[in-house]
Amino acid sequence: MAIFRLLIKHEPVGITAGVIADTIGAPHKTLPTHLAILVRAGLLRSVREGRTVIYRSNVDTPTTVQTLVRIFPERRRGYRHVRDSKA
């Protein structure tokens, strides 16, 4: 989730894997695997610019919201509880 939040902050420009790793403190060796999983899940998109790959959040599609709700059901339940208690 830290990667996704970081990329949201850097929209629409995006950032490289190296910057992501340095910012969140992730090992440079394992980060590409995590990024690839997030790209396949539809949460991120990657664009090759020369030899550099720029990662961006993929907030433009309804699939992203559906994926987030599926991954974090406890947050969804908590939100309903807060929303219902204010009514």
Secondary structure, 3 states (H helix, E strand, C coil): CHHHHHHHHCCCCCEEHHHHHHHHCCCCCCHHHHHHHHHHCCCEEEEEECCEEEEEECCCCHHHHHHHHHHCHHHHHHHHHHHHHHC
